[in-house]
Amino acid sequence: PLSPYPSLVTPPPPRVDVLHRAFVHQRRCARGLRHASVKSYNEKSGSGRKPHPQKGTGRARQGNRRRPGNRGGLKAHGPKGDTDYSNTKINKKLFHLATRSALGQRVREERVKVVESFYGGAEPAPEVGKTKYAVEGLVNVFGDPGLKYATGRPENGRVLLLLGPDGEGEGGRSRFLRAAKNVPWIECVRARDVNPWAVLRNDWAVMERGAWEEIGERWGERGGEDRE
């Protein structure tokens, strides 16, 4: 169902500094808001009774069993209040540059393959909604009969599937996406939503012809610098 397509692109030089900024930005946004509230002496449950006399036992003096040194006691200097990790900012042009750099790195490594369609276009095949269909399609692309979806990732690593713009055959696309989600080492992203983290966390990028053209227009040498 899938066939390899020749790669026609000149990858830009890698920008490790920009990739790092985009990576940190995405991971902090994914972490989001953290709410932490460690209990104080007034909130911690437990008796206020003195464990033993102040003097005469040879032991260290204690006022109650809620002290941090005791088991089940307080947390010394623990976090308190909300921490927003998503308060980072990155310019849109810089984010686009990081996306182009990540895709260019995969092209330079010859880890990008372009196919006509994942689901048969306007007339999808009846078996397009089967998980076996997606795996067999990648077998045809990579030429690796050892690809299996039942036991972890294949020897080739994780695969990112980039989908083209909306068009004909949306029913076939939705069925293909539902089937591909059953495979733990396949990630599906629309071309307009591709980002550095999605490219870097996967070892291969397999995209439709429409996705390849959309990426070229949106993040290519012509469109990436002037778009807002």
N, C-alpha and C positions, 0 to 999 in steps of 0.2 A: 504493500500500500504506500510506502514511502520510498523515494528514490533520491540518491545524492545529487546535489546541484553544485556546479563549480563556484568557487569563491572569487568574487571580483571586487576587491577592496584593498586599499593601501592603508595599513594600520598606522595611527598616529604614534608618536613616541610616548612611552609610558610616563606618567606623572605620579610617582609614589606618594609625594607630599599631598597632592589633591585627593588621591584615593584614600589616604589615611584620614583626612578630614571628613570626607563623605562617609567612610566606614564608621567613625566614631559618632557622627551625627545620627546615622540610621540606628545604631545600636542603642544610643541614649534615648532616642525617640521610642524605640520598642520597649525600653525599660519603663518609661513613663513616670507616673507619680508613685512615690513610696510613702506610705503612712506608717510611721513607727511611733509607738508610745510605750516606753518602758515604765513599769510601775515604780512609784516612789514609796517611801516609808509609810505614808498615809494610805496608799492604795493596796499595798501588799498584805495578803492574808497571813495570819499567824499571831501567836500570843505575844503580849508585851511583857510577859513574866521574865524575870532575870534567871538565866539557866542555872547559875551557881553563885555562891557568895562572892563578894568582891575580893576578899582576902582569905588566906588560910588554905587554899586548895592547891596552890602552885600552878594553876592554869591561868591563861590570859583572861583578863577581865572582859566580860561581855554584858551588854545591856539587854539584848533579846536575841532570838534565833533568826531574825530576818536580815542580819548583817550579810554583806556580800561574801564573806569568807565561809559561810556555812552552806551546806548542801540545801538546795531549795530556797536560797536566800535571794537577795536583790542582785540586779546586774549593775555593776559599778560603771558609772559614766556611760550608760547606754544611750541609744538614739532617742530623740524626743521630737515630735512634730513631723511635718510633711517635708519631703525632699523631691523636688521636681527635676528629674534628669532630662526631660525633653525641652529644656529651656535653651538649647543650643541653636545657633543660626548658621546657615550656609547660603551663600548667594546662589541663585538659580543657575547662572552661567557657570559657576564653579562646579555645581552638581552635574550639569550636562557634560562638562569637561571630564569629570571623573567617570561618568558613564561611557563616554567615548574611549577613554583610556582603558577601562576594564574590557570593553568589547574588542578594542585593538589588541590587547594582550592575548586574548583568546584566539584572535585571527593569527597573530604572530606565532602562536604555539600550534597552529593548524588544528584547533579544537572547535571550529565552527563549521556546521554543515547546513546547507539551505535545500529545502525541498519545496515542491509545488504546493502541496496541501497535506494536512494531517488527516483530514476526514473525507476527502473526495470532492470538495468544492460544492457546487450547486446540487449534485446528485450523490449524496454520501452512500457508502456501501451499507447493507443491512447490518453487518457485524461491527459497525463502527463504535457501538456502545459497549463492546466487550473489552475487558482488560487485556485479553490475549491479543487483540488487534493492535493495541498500542505497543505491546512488547515485541510482537512480530515485526511491526514497522521499524522499530529501532534496530532489530536484528538485521533487516535489509539495509539500513543506513550504515551501520558499523561493520556489517559482515561478520558478526560474532555470534555463532549459534549458542554460545554459553550464557547468553543473557537470560536471567531468570528473575521473576519478581517475587517469588515465594520466600527466598532466603536473602534478605539484606540487599546491598547494592552490588552491581556487577563489578568485574575487574576494571572496566573502563571508568568507573566512578559515577558520580551523580550527573544527571542530565537536565538541562534547562530547556523547556519547549517554549518558544516565542511565537505567539499567534498574531496574525495580521489584523487589519481593520475589519470591522463588522461588514458583512455583505451577505451574499446568498449562502444558503445551506446552514443557517444558524441552528437549526434543529440537530444537524449532524455534529456541529461544533460542541453544543452543550452535552451531547451524549459522549463525545470523545473526551471532554474534560472530566466528566463524571467517572469514566473508566480509567483515565490516566491518574486520577487522584488515589486510586487503590494501590499504586506502585510507590513504595516509600522513597525510592531514589529518583523520582521524576517530579519536577516542579514546573507548573504551567503559569506563564505570565504573558499578558498582552504586551505588544511591542511598545505601545504608548506608556506603559507602566514599568518598563525595564529600568533597573537601578543597579548601582555598583555592587551592592550586597548580594542581589540575586545572581549576578554574573560570577562573582568571586566565590560564592559558596558552592557553586556547581562546577564540575570539571569539564563539561561539554555544553555547547549551545547549539541546539537544532531549531531552526526557524523556518517559517513558511516564506514563500517568495514575497507575499504581500508585506510580511513583517520586515524582511530585508530592505524592501523599498521604503517603507515607512521610517525605519531607523536611519536610512541614508538621508532622507529629507529632513528629519527632525534633529538628528545629532551628527549628521555628516559635516563635511568641511563647509558646505554652503549654508546649512541652516542652523548649526549649533551655536555660532558666535553671535548671530543677530537676533535670535529668539529671546523673548523675555521669559 
